[in-house]
Amino acid sequence: MNLDKVKIAFQYALPKHGVSRLVGKIAAAKAGKFTTSLIKLFIKQYKIDMSEAQHEDPSHYQSFNEFFTRPLKAGIRPLCEDDNIIAHPVDGAISQLGDINEGQLLQAKGHHYSVQTLLGGNQADAEPFLGGKFATIYLAPKDYHRIHMPVDGTLKRMIYVPGDLFSVNPLTAQNVPNLFARNERVVAIFDTDIGPLAMVLVGATIVASIETVWAGTVTPPAGKDVFSWDYPSEGNRAVKLKKGEEMGRFKLGSTVILAWGANQADFLDDQVPEATTRMGTAFAKLRD
């Protein structure tokens, strides 16, 4: 058995929810010098550029979570403000992108999964994206872990889908069927000037929690039920976000999947699998 197969077998055997809960408690702990030492070790291990952080000194952060979701200095990620451009929502690397053909998204060579399953199983939620485009962006431990709006949008629905917590690195994407449609995730569906937009925040091993700016940490009751929340387009409960505004964040990182409808926009030529992404830079162009 080769090393990759051993790693995948370990993923299946690992009590992923239990491990994630334990890591979550450690990451949330305010443990003084221990926390600072852990942060310094993480910075060294993953070669994190702290010169971009609003607070460069590791001792500033009271918990590992506070460090991991650190804000950047103002202006460090210039936003492409062209109204005809969809901006990158995160720092990361493109895993896959392309067409949603016959309701299927490409996970890796030989592996596809259903957009309907990804969005929680409701056919009505999936229909606007049939024939559209998708992009999967992986956030590595070294990356900035806040998620921003690629265009102006008004929140229509949020969906919490319970699931597994496999790692979402390239190895598991190539070897675990339906990875992104089986992991725990939060789906945000927006109405935008270009049409429907879905942003899917996918959980993973040791991802302690997923937050949105409108709901905080998304923590429905434990179980196998899908939960959804509808939002009005106007009034006190309406959630309207501008392009470049933060919409959520990962505590310990994962993957973001974008999807939009048919004939809305096309990816720029330099946007290909394995390309590095930077929040705010040009990603796709609206069709005329």
N, C-alpha and C positions, 0 to 999 in steps of 0.2 A: 504493500500500500504506500503510495507516494505521500509527501508531506501535505499537499493540498487536500487530498482525500481525508487525511487525519484531521486537518483543521475543520473541514466541513462536518465530519462525524462528531467532532467536539461541539460544534455549534448546535447540532441536533440534540446532543445529550445534556448540554448545559442547562441548569434551571434559570433561564434567562430573566424571568420576572423577579425572582428572588435576588439574583445578583444585582439587577438594576435598582431594586429598592435599597439594598445595602449600600451600593455606590452612591445613590442619591442622598442618603443620610450623611455619608462622609463628605460629599460635595457641599451640602448645605451647612455643615458644622462650622462654627466660628471658633477655631481652635488655636488662635494666636500664632506662636512661632511654628507650630506643626503645619498649620495652613500655609504660612509663608514659605516654608521649606518645600512643601508639596508643589506649590505654584512655581518656585524656582526650578525644581526638578523637571516639571512639565515644560517650562520655557526652554530649558536646555535640551531636553529629549527631542522636542518637535521644532526647534530652531525658530521660535516665534519672534517676530519683529515687534518689540514693545515700543519702538519709537513712533509707531502709528497710534498707539493707545492714548486715550485722553489722560490716563494716569499711568506713567511708565514704571513707577516703583512697585514691585510685587507686594511690599508690605502694606500698600494702600488698601488692598482687598481683604475684607473680613472673612470671606468664605471662598471656596474654590468656584462655586457657582457665580459669585460676583465677578471673579476674574474671567471666567469662561465667557460670560455674556458682556464683557467689557465694551464700553462705547469707544469709538475712534475719535481722533481729533477732528474738529470742524474743518471741512474742506478737503479731507484726506481722500475722499471718494467723490470726485466731481460727478454730478448728475447730467446725463445727456438729456437736455430739456426739449429737444425736437419733438413736437407732438406726433410726428410720423414714425417715431422710433419707440419700440418696446425695450426697456432697460433691463439689465441683469438684476435680479432681486437679491443675489447673495454673492459672496466670495466662495469659490469652490472650483470644481472641474466638471465639465460636461461628461456624463456617463453615456447617455444616448439622446438622440433627438430625431424627429422626423414626423411622418404622417400617422394619423390614427386611422388605420385601414381596417374596415369591417369591424370597427369597435375595439381593435387590438392595438396595444402599445408594445414596442420592442424593449425588452429588458436587457438582453444580451443575445449573442448569436445562438439561435435555436430556441430561445425562450421568449414567449409573448405572454401578455396578460390583458385582462378585460378592463376597459375604462369604466364600465358599469360597476364591476367589483371594486375597482380602485376608489370610486367615489361613494361607496357604501351600499351598493346593490339596488338603488332606485333607478329604474329606467328613465324616468322623467328628468332626473339630474344629469344623466349621461347623454341623452339625445342631442343637446346643443353642441356637443363636442365631436359627434360622429363626422368623419371626414376632415377633421381639423388637424392641428399640430400639437406636438408635445415635446417637452424637454425635461430630462432628468439631470439634476445637478447634485453632485456629492460634496458634502462639506467635510473636509479632513480635520483632525484635531487641531492643526495649526491655524485654521481659518477663523475669520471673524464670523460670529454665529448669530448675528441679528439678521432678520429677513425683512426686506423692504418691498414696497409696491413697484411693479414694473410699469404701471400706467395708473392714471386716476381711476378709482373704483368705488362703488357703493356696495357694501356687503349685503348679499341676498340671503345666504344660508351658511351656517357652520354645521359640520357633521363630524362626530367622533366615532371612529370605527375601532373597536377593540381587536386585538390580534396578538401575534407573536412578537418577539423582539430579537430577530436575527440581526447580526451585523449587516451593514449595507455597503461594505467595501466591494471593489471590483471582483474579488474572488467569489464571494457569496452570490453576487449578481449573476455570475456565470454558471453557478452550480445549484442554487436553491430555486426551484420553480415557483413562479408567482410571488417572488420575494416582496415586492412593494405592495401587492394586493393582499398579502397575508400578515404583514406587520401592522402593529398599532399605528394609527395615523389620525390627523386632524385635517379636514377638508374645508377650505373656505371658497365659496363661489361668489363671484362679484359680477355686478352689472357694470359695464364700462362703455365708453364711447365707441370702442371697436367691436363690442359684442360681449358674449359671456367669457369669463376668465376663471379658471380653477387654479388654486394654489394648494398643493397637498404637502403637508409637513409629515414626513414619515419617521416614526420612532425606530430605535435600534437598541442593541445590547448596550447597557449602561447609560442610555439616554434617560435621565431621571424624570424629565418632564418637558412638555411642549407648552409654550405660553403664546397667547395672542394679546394685542394691546387693548382689545375691547372686553375680553373675558378673563384675563389673567391666566393662571395655570388651569389647563383643561383637565378636570378630574371627575368624570362621571362615576357613578357607583360601579364597583367591580362586577364583572359578568360578561356575557357574550352579546348583550344588546347594543345595537347601533342607536346613538342619540343624535338628534338634529335640533337646531334652533333656527327659526326664521326671523329675519330682521326687516323692519319697514324701511322704505326709501326716504322717508321724511319724518321729522319729529324728534323727540328726545332720545329715542332708542336707535335712531339711524346711525350707521357707521360709514362715514365718508372719508376716504383716505386719498391723499395726493400722491402722485408719482414720486418715488424716493422716500416717502414716509415709512417708518418702521411699522410692520404689521404683526410681527411675532419674533420669537427667538427659541433656540434649542438650548437646553442645559445638557451639555455633553455631546451635541452634534449629531448630524444624520444626513438626510437627503430631502431636497425640495423638488417636486414635480410641478411643472406648469403645463396647462392645456388651454387651448382656445379653439374657437369654432372654425368651420370651413370658410375659406376665402377671406380671412381676416388679415393675416400677416404671414410673411415668409422670413426665415432665418437668414441673416447675413452670411455671405460666402465663407467667412473665416470662422464661423461657428460650427465646429465639428467635434465628434467624440474625442475626449482627452484634452480638449482646449481648456486653458485656465480662464476662469471668469472673475470679474471684479464688479462688485455692486455698483450700479449706476451707469455702467458703460453700455454701448449699443449692442443689442441682441438680435432684434428682428425689426423689419420695416413693414409698415402697413401697406396693403395693396391699394392701388389707385381706384 
